[in-house]
Amino acid sequence: MIRILLVETLLFALLGAIAFRLLFAFIRRMAIAWAISVLLIVVITIFLSASVDPQLLHEWGASPRSVFPAIVLRAVRAAAWLLGSLLAWLAVRKRKALGMEPPPNLPPGDL
């Protein structure tokens, strides 16, 4: 079960980082990108199932009794998404400090 949880955690961290970076690239406002990222994980958490398929557990060699409660799976997914977003935010901040981000008042189409 821990392996399945680790795979889900890494996947959601990657998705959170990609989503945050794309949001910031299009919106260029940090607070709005954070708000939309948090809203995305809330919506995903609500609509995504928190149960693990018993067949998957059997294939990975886990005991059916070792399943985490649904609230734990949802919390881990949300925390991983936010961690991925945090890492993307740190990368954006570092790029800004190095002068690699275009200025916010640059018109569309100008490089």
C-alpha positions in Angstrom: 0.0 0.0 0.0 2.9 2.3 0.7 4.2 1.9 -2.8 0.8 2.8 -4.3 0.6 5.8 -2.0 4.2 6.9 -3.0 3.3 6.7 -6.7 0.1 8.7 -6.2 2.1 11.3 -4.1 4.7 11.7 -6.8 2.1 11.9 -9.5 0.1 14.6 -7.7 3.3 16.6 -6.9 4.2 16.6 -10.5 0.7 17.6 -11.6 0.6 20.4 -9.0 3.9 21.7 -10.2 2.9 21.6 -13.9 -0.5 23.2 -13.2 1.0 26.0 -11.1 3.7 26.8 -13.7 1.2 26.9 -16.5 -1.2 29.0 -14.5 1.6 31.5 -13.7 2.8 31.5 -17.3 -0.7 32.5 -18.6 -1.9 34.7 -15.7 1.4 36.3 -14.5 -0.1 37.0 -11.0 1.2 35.0 -8.2 -1.8 35.3 -5.8 -4.3 34.4 -8.6 -2.2 31.4 -9.7 -2.1 30.1 -6.1 -5.9 30.6 -5.6 -6.7 28.7 -8.8 -4.2 26.0 -7.9 -5.8 25.5 -4.5 -9.3 25.6 -6.1 -8.1 22.9 -8.6 -7.0 20.5 -5.9 -10.2 21.1 -4.0 -12.3 20.2 -7.1 -10.1 17.3 -8.0 -10.3 16.0 -4.4 -14.0 16.2 -4.4 -14.5 14.4 -7.7 -11.7 11.8 -7.6 -12.4 8.5 -5.9 -10.4 7.9 -2.7 -10.7 4.1 -2.9 -7.9 1.8 -4.1 -8.9 -1.0 -6.4 -8.6 -4.4 -4.6 -7.2 -6.0 -7.8 -4.4 -3.4 -7.8 -3.6 -4.1 -4.1 -3.4 -7.8 -4.9 -1.1 -7.2 -7.9 1.2 -5.1 -5.9 1.3 -7.6 -3.0 -0.5 -5.5 -0.4 -2.9 -6.9 2.1 -6.5 -5.7 1.8 -6.4 -4.8 5.5 -3.6 -2.3 4.9 -5.8 0.2 3.0 -5.6 3.7 4.3 -8.9 5.5 5.1 -10.3 7.7 2.3 -9.6 10.9 4.1 -5.9 10.0 4.4 -5.6 9.3 0.7 -7.3 12.6 -0.1 -5.2 14.5 2.3 -1.9 13.0 1.0 -3.0 13.9 -2.6 -3.8 17.5 -1.7 -0.5 17.9 0.3 1.5 16.5 -2.6 -0.3 18.9 -5.0 0.5 21.8 -2.8 4.1 20.6 -2.4 4.5 20.5 -6.1 3.0 24.0 -6.4 5.4 25.2 -3.8 8.3 23.8 -5.7 7.1 25.5 -8.9 6.6 28.7 -7.0 10.2 28.5 -5.7 11.4 27.9 -9.3 9.5 31.0 -10.6 10.9 33.1 -7.7 14.4 32.0 -8.6 13.9 32.7 -12.3 12.6 36.2 -11.4 15.7 36.8 -9.2 18.0 35.8 -12.0 16.1 38.0 -14.5 14.8 35.2 -16.6 11.1 36.0 -16.4 9.7 38.6 -18.8 8.4 41.8 -17.1 4.7 41.8 -16.3 3.9 44.9 -18.5 5.2 43.2 -21.7 2.5 43.2 -24.4 1.5 39.8 -25.7 3.6 38.6 -28.7 6.7 40.6 -27.8 9.8 38.7 -26.7 
